[in-house]
Amino acid sequence: MSLVPQSLRRRRALLAASGAALVAAIATVLVLNSTPAAATWQTFSGTPTCDCVVQDSKTGTYRAVFGYVSTAGKTGKIDAGDNNKVVLIGTTKSTDAKVTTRFEPGTHKATFATGWLSKDTQITWKVGGKTVTAHWNKPTCGRDVSLPAGGNGSGPLLALLIAALVGGGIFFWRKRRSAAQP
C-alpha cells in the first residue's frame, strides 16, 4: 500500500506530462527554426528581381513582390541593414517589408513583399551592391506567383502557448475527474 495519496500521485503525473509537453514543444520549435549555417556575404552573386506588383486600383495602392536569382554555388546571407534594405521615394514614408536575408542558389520568386504603397511611390531593393526598382506600372502578379507568408515571428510563442493550454486542459480535466470519483 502506498503512503502517497492518490490525488497527489495524479498531480505529479499531470505535472510530469505537462513538463514533457512543454519540453517537446520547445524542442520542436528549436528544430524547426534551425537551418544550416550560411556564409555572410558583402556582395550579392546574382540579381535581385521585382517579380510583379499587386495593385488595388480602388485605393491607388500596390504591393511590390521581390525575388532573386543567385548564381553562387552555396547558400549565403546578407543581414538587413545598410547593405540590404528597401528605399522609398514618394509619398509613402515607410513599409513593413522584411527583406530576404538568406540566399540559396537558383531562382527564387516572391521571397518578400512590401506593405501597401501609394501609386506615386517608387521602391528600390538595395542588396549586396545590386538594386532593383518597383513602381505602380510594373506587370501585375499572375496566378503563378504566391505571395510570401507575412509571418511576424510569433510562431515559437504560439507553440509554447498551445503546449501550456493543452497541459492546463489536461490538468483541469484530471482534477475534475478525480473530484467526481468517490
PyMOL commands that set and color helices and strands:
alter all, ss='L'
color gray80, all
select helices_A, chain A and resi 6-33+155-180
alter helices_A, ss='H'
color red, helices_A
select strands_A, chain A and resi 39-40+46-56+61-70+76-77+84-89+102-103+106-113+117-118+122-127+130-134
alter strands_A, ss='S'
color yellow, strands_A
deselect
rebuild
show_as cartoon
